[in-house]
Amino acid sequence: MVEKIKNLLEKYGEIIRYIIIGGATTAVNWVTYSVLVKFLHLNINVSNTIAWIAAVAFAYVTNKLFVFKDHSKTVPEEIKKIGLFVGSRVLTGILEIAGLPLLMKAGLRQTILGVEGLFAKIIVSVIVIILNYIFSKIFVFKKNKE
C-alpha cells in the first residue's frame, strides 16, 4: 500500500502540488476579494483586480518553489520566467475580470456567505486555475532537455 502511494505521488506529484498550491492561491484571491467587498465595500471590479494581483504574486513564488521546483540559473532566465508568468496571468486575469461581471449579468449574482457574486467568482476561478496550470507547465516552467 505504501509503495502504491509512493508511485502515485511520484507519477502525479506535480499535479497534486499544483492543486494544493492552486487551492491556497485561490484562497488568497477569494479572501482578498471577500474582505474588500464585504468589509471595505469596494466595487466588485476593483476588489477583483486587487485580489488578482495578490494571488499572482503568491502564485509565482509558490509555483516556482513548490510545484515545478524551478531553479533558474541566471537573472535573465528568471526575468524571462517572471515575464512569461505575469503575461500568462494577465491573459487569464482579463478572462477573470471580464468573466465575473458577465456571469453576474447572466444571472449568477447569488450571495454565498453574505458575499454577492461569489458563485460566479467560483465558476470563473475554476476555469482560470486550469488555464494557469497549462500555461505554467508549457510556457513558464517547462523543463529543458539537457
BELSUL-V831341 format. One record per residue. PHI is phi as a letter, one per 40 degrees, with the letter a starting at -180 (* if undefined). Layout:
phi
PHI
PHI
This chain:
phi
*
c
c
c
c
d
c
c
c
c
c
b
d
c
c
c
c
c
c
c
c
c
c
c
c
c
c
d
c
c
c
d
d
c
c
c
c
c
c
c
f
c
d
c
c
c
c
c
c
c
c
c
c
c
c
c
c
c
c
c
c
c
c
c
c
b
c
c
f
c
b
c
c
b
c
d
c
c
c
c
c
c
c
c
c
c
d
c
c
c
d
c
c
c
d
c
c
c
c
c
c
c
c
c
c
c
h
c
c
d
c
b
f
g
b
c
g
c
c
c
c
c
c
c
c
c
c
c
c
c
c
c
c
d
c
c
c
c
b
c
b
c
c
c
c
b
